[in-house]
Amino acid sequence: MKTANAASVKDCIATELPELIEIRHDLHKHPELMWQEERTSAVVQKELSKLGIEFKAGLAGGTGVVGYLPATSGDKDAPSVALRADMDALPITEETGLPYSSTRDGLMHACGHDGHTTILLGAARVLAKTENRPNPVTLVFQPAEEGGGGGQRFCKEGMLEGGLGGGVGNRVGRIYGLHGWPNEKVGTVKTRPGPLMASTDEFLITVRGKGGHAAWPHLANDPVVAASAIVMSLQTLVSRNTSPVDSAICTIGRIQGGTVDNVIPEAVELEGTTRALTPEMRKLAEERVREISAHVAHAHGCTIDIHWNVGYPVVKNDPKMVDGFIPLASEVLGEQNVFHAETPVMGGEDFAYYAEHVPACFYFLGLRPEGADHFPELHTPRFDFNDDAIAVGVEMMSRLALEVK
């Protein structure tokens, strides 16, 4: 049954939407890389100030902002409901040709964080103008999702502890986040309990051999051949070390070595990533990459150095949070527009860090226009967040903050 807030939320969104689209286009025109989101942070602070929302800035490396809206009814000392958006862009040259295309060479919002930030600013407008707020609400504007781990930094600084830690207001009791999803149509959402997105670790293997002339390979220990054998052997991590019903990925994305065609180089670099959905598989993937690389290199008379970068954990949704999300989403969008993700996706997200500390629910927000066969993928030069999804995201976030217990 619809609450008294439902109609007022829709009315408020309809009023605010034209300005929200302008904000989104402005953010799109001025993308900033992780840890450099000064202008974006300033826009957020200006908007929160206009709304009279208490906030704390200069967080999580300097550009993070946390706003707070107290409850106006119910238990005003209760833990808050947190809503999170990320703010950073990517080092990609835009090719959309849009009138609000990036004005900064080599940078663009290719992952839709301009849309995420706008949606949270929209929710801030709706919630600030809602008289009956039964839950305290924390608004998390996070830097450095694209590899920087801004979410981890927020958690380490004590943001989730509210004013008693590194944040503001009551401590956070649960948190929601979203990501625009090109493969799903506008007006839909998708999520699942348990693992939703994979852990993301990266590694750099340096294969060292003995260089020489290409005409006398028998006098060298060729790291190119050893590196090639390592690449092929690493694929057994998935085909022979992973259960056919489990999920893991090992991808080599960069191979670099040598200078000319007639010289066997001294070293070759391999750079790659592993993805997993459980701590056990994540640990096994690292162990096997190290073992396979070392032993294959040794078989070719070479050695390796390996640098392992521990990346984002698995994004793991709390089942009870998902149980609350589904009926609310069905009321807002209709049951036919709320989908259960049958399997996780192997991309990563640093929303995972919040989920390690408090119950969390992350969901995908459809971006593909009605009737379109496809939509540009994330992290590509022709991607642009769909403005038609803003109202959907704002309504979802606002009502999750107001209604789900």
Helices and strands as residue ranges (DSSP letters): H 4-29, H 38-50, E 54-59, E 64-69, E 80-86, H 113-128, E 137-142, H 150-156, G 159-164, E 172-185, E 189-191, E 194-197, E 199-208, E 212-213, G 217-219, H 223-234, H 236-239, E 248-257, E 263-264, E 267-276, H 279-299, E 303-312, E 315-317, H 319-333, G 335-337, E 338-340, H 352-355, E 360-368, G 387-389, H 390-403
